[in-house]
């Protein structure tokens, strides 16, 4: 028996409801945006919020802090390469004989001290670079890393600030760099904790 034309049981016939009728309007499709949008936990689309102006200031302070840290590391490396350690211990109030003996021992370890200092400097500068890159991308973990680094390094420099006089003619240079470094890190922390920037970083955790 032939199936009547237009019978829904015949999927190959144009009259089947799954096929558009001949001569009818073309199917419509939902428009899609020209850019990717992040989705929240409910499946709704949200465009990433634009970065506040304070981000540029935070990035600039990150570069300044890293540059000051690198400068201080270079100066300390030069000092350890050229310093008379016996004279330094004498300035600390140690008797000349004892200062000479300890100074000679330190002289033997000079190369190891310089190498370890250079390695530590490279690692910290690498952390600064990584922090800068991911701060620019809006990663909140990079902001938290920066907060930890700023607090620890500023406290470390503050603790050593009054001991820089032991380095003789380099004392003024070390103290000047140390004060500038502490000031930059305080400014960095104030900027990182301000509401517009803090809220933006927190929001980026859920949109990226």
N, C-alpha and C positions, 0 to 999 in steps of 0.2 A: 504494500500500500504506500502510495506517495504521501509525504508529509505536506500539508498545506503551506502555502507561502506565508511567511510571517509568523509561523508557529514558533514559540519560544524554545521548543525542544530541539530545534535545528540550529546548532551554534554556528554553522557555516553560512547561514543565510543572512543577508543584510538586515532582515527584520529582527534579528536577535537583539535583545535589549543591551547586551554588552558592547555592541558595535554602534558607532555613530551613524545616523541615517545619512544616506547619500544626499549631497547638496545642502546639508545642514551647516550651521556655523562651526568653525574649528574649535577644538577643545581649549578650555582656558586653564592656565597654570598660575599658581601663586607666585607673585614677583619675589625675587631674592635680592638682597642688598649687594652692593658692590664691594663690601668689606666684611671681614669676619667679625662676629660679635661673641662675646663671652656669655655663657649661660650661668645662671645662679642655680641654687639647689632645687628650685621649683620648675626649671626648664624654661624660664623666661629669658629673653635676650636683653643684654645691657651693654652699651658701649663703654669702654674703659674711660674713667674720668680723666680729664686733662690735668697735667701736673701743675701744682700751685707755683707761683713765682719763687717761693722759698727754696724749691729744689735746686735752682741754679746757684743760690748762695751756699747751700749745703755741699754741692759738688765742688765749688770753689774752695771752701774751707777744707774739704777732704784733700784736695791737691796741695794746699798750703801746709797742712799738717804733715802729709807724707814728705814734702820737700824739706821741711824743717827737721824732721826725723832723719832723713837721709844726710842732710848737711851735718847734723850733730854726729852721726855715725862716721862720716868721713873725717871730721876733725878729731874724734877720739882715736881713730885708726892711725892718723898722722902722729898724734901725741904718743901713742904706744910704740910707734916705730922710732921715735927720736928721744924719748924721755930718759933722763938720768933718775932711775928709781931710787938709788941710794940717797940722792938729794931730796927726793919727795918724802921719803920716810923721815929724814932729818927735820923737814918742815913740820912733820906731824909730832915732833918732840922726842923722837927716838934717838938714843945715843949713837954717835957716828959709827962706832964699831959694829953695833948690831944692825944699824941701817945699811952698812956696807955688805954685811953677810946676807941679809934678806934681799937687798937689791940685786946681788949677784945671782941668787936663786931665781928671782923673778926674771932677770935677764935671760936665763936659760929657757924660760917658758914663754918668752916674748912671741916667738913665731906661732905657737899654739894659741895664745891669747888673741893675736891679730886674726888668725884664720877663723876662730870661733866667732869673733866679732863680725867679720865680713859675712859669714854664713847667716848669722842672726839678722844682720841688716838686710840681706837679700830676701830672707823669708818675710820679714815685716813689710818691706816694700811691696812684695808680691801680694800680701794681704790687703795693702792699701789699693793696689790696682784692681784686685777682685772686688773689693768693697765699692770702688768708684763705678765699675761696670754695672754691677747689679743694683746699686742705688739709682742709677740712671734708668734702669728697667722697672723700678718700682717694687723691688723685692724687700719685704719688711724684715726678713732675716738679715739682710745686709745692713739695714739701719740698726738692728740690735747688735750685730757684730761691731759696728762702728761705735756704738755707745760703750761697749765693754772695752774696746781698744782705747778709746779716748779717756775713760776713767782710769784704767790701769796705767797707761803711759804717762798721763799727767801726774798721777800720784808718785810714780817712780821718779820722774824728773824733779818733782818738788822735794822728794826726800834727798836727792843728790845735789840739789841746787847749792847748798851751803858747803858742800865738799869740793866744789869745783876750784876753790882757791888753792888747793893742793897742786894744781897743774901749772903753777907758775904764771908765765906770760900768756898762757892760753886761757886763763881764768875768766877774763873779761869776755872773750869770744864765747866761751861755753855758757856763761851766765846769761848773756844777751840772747843766745839761741834758745836756751832753756825757758826763759821768761816768755819769749815770743811763742814758743811751742805750747806752753801751758795756756796762754791767752787764746790762741787759736782753738785749742781743744775745748775750752770753756764756751767759746762762741759756737762751736760745732754742736755741743750738747744742748745749748739753749735753742738753737735752730731746730734740731732734731726732735725736741720735745714740744715745740709749739703746735697748737691745735691744728691749723690748716694742713701742715705737712704730716703730722702724726696720723691724722684721720685719713689722708690720702694713701699713705703706706698701708694702713690697716685695711682699707677698702680694696687695695690691689691684691691682697692675699686671697680674696674671694672671686676676683674677676680675671686672674691670670693663672 
